[in-house]
Amino acid sequence: MPSTEARGPRQLARAFMWSMQGLRAAWRHEASFRLEGYLFVILCPLGLWLGRNGIERAILVGSLLLVLSAELLNSAIEAVVDKTSPEFNELAGRAKDMGSAAVFVLMVNFVLCWGLILWR
């Protein structure tokens, strides 16, 4: 059922704060997210510089953002699975593997986007 609560500035501010808490938690607890964050800091300006137009720049930077987003979702899946099923469970392992596979697929997308755009 949809929320009847108004979506005003206060709700937007709360949503922003929760998002920042999630980013801080990922940075603090997830080594993979930190590594991909460092790569983003280096490659984002490079992508903006190397892209010949707005579309190329958007693809170069967007492919980086997709990897970060997938890593956040993968970390969230792993946290929930570990909380609900600390002992080995085939389905829990499958969920964690699929989250990892999603990050991998977007890493392949990143390499393809950068390779196709920069290979002139």
N, C-alpha and C positions, 0 to 999 in steps of 0.2 A: 504494500500500500504506500502511495507517495506521502512524503512528509508534508505536513501542513505548516511547518515552520518557515517563516519568510527567509529568503536568501538575500540578506542585506550585507552591508559592510562587515558586521560582526561575524557572520557565518563565514564569509570569505577570509577574514583574518584568522579565524580558528582553523579553517582548512589549510591555510598557508603554514600556520604554526605546526600542525600535525605533519605536513609534508616535510618541513625542515627537521622535525624530530626523526622522521624516517631516514632522511639523508644522513643525519648525524649518526644514527644507530648503524647504518650500513657502513659508513666510513670507519666507525670505531670497531666494529666486530667482523667485518668482511674484507679479508685481504684481497680477494679478487676485485671487489668494488674499488678499493683504493688503487690498485694497479690500473684498472680501466679509467679511473678518475685522473690519474697522472697522465695517461695517454691522451685523454680528452684535453687536458690543459695544454699539452704540447701540440696535438694534431688539429684542434679546432682553429687556432689562428692560422696554421699552415693551410688548412682546407679553405679558409676564407681568402687567403692570399693566392692559392693555386687555382681556385675555381675561376673559369673565364667569364661566367655570368651568374646571375642569381640562382638559376636552376642547378648548376653544377655545385655552387657553394652550399645550397640547401641539401643536396644529396650527400656531399662530403661530410657536412656537420651532422645532418640528420642520421646518417648511418652510425655515427658515434653515439648519438643520443639513444638510438634504438638498442645498442649494446648495453648501455648503462641501465636503461629501463628494464631490459630482460634480466639483467643481473639483480636488480632490486626485486623483481617478481620471483626469481629463482631463490633468492635469499629468504623471502617471505614464505615461500612454499616449504623450504627446508626447516625454517623455524617452527612452523605449524606442525609439520610432520614429526619433528623431534620432540615437540611438546606433547603431542597426542599419542605417539607410538615410540617410546624410547627403546624398546626392544626391537629386534629385527622383524620386519614384516615385508613380505614380497610386494604388496601394493604400495607401501610407504617407500620402499626402495625404487619402485617403478616411477612414482611421482617425482622423487628427487632426480632420478636419471632423466626424465622428460624435461624437467626444468633446466637441467644442465644442457640438454640437447637444444633447447630453445636459444640459450646463450650462444652455443656453437653455431647454429644456423645463422644467427644475426652477425656473428664474427665473420662467417663466410660471405655474407652480404656486404659487410664492411670492406673486406678485401676485394671483392668483385667491383664494388662501386668505385673505390679508390683506384684500383688497377685499370678499369675501363676508362675512367675520366682522365687519369694522368698519363696513360699510354696513348701518345698522339702520333 
